[in-house]
C-alpha cells in the first residue's frame, strides 16, 4: 500500500500544457438506473446501471488570460488532468475527458483570472499515474 498523499494544490493540464492551478476539485459519478418489472411483482426483475454523468467543480481556480477566454467561451477541453501531488513520474493523476465548463464565478487576480467557482461535465474520468 502506498503512502497517503496530502494535496494542497492541484495542477491542471490541457493535454500536454499546464493551464492553471486550483485548491479543490470535486466530482460526482452518477448513473441512471435501468429497471424492468415482471407483471406479477413489485420488485424489479432487472436492475442495471445506465447512462453515466461526471459532474466536476473547481474551487479557487487560477488560470492565465489565454485559457480564461477558452473557459468562458464554452470550449470543450479534450483532456484535463488534475495532478494533486504536482508533476513527476509515478505521481497520481485524474483525467477528465471531453470536459465542458458551464458555470463560472470569478475575479481578476494579478497576472490572470481567479475563478472562485467553476462547474462542468465530463464524458469520462480515469485514475492513473504520470
Protein Blocks (a to p, Z undefined) as FASTA:
>chain_A
ZZddddfbdcddehjacfbdcfbdcddddddddddddfkbcbdfbdcddddddddddehi
acdfklmmmmmnopacfbacddfkopaehiacdddehiacfbdcddddehiacdfbdcdd
dfbdcdddZZ
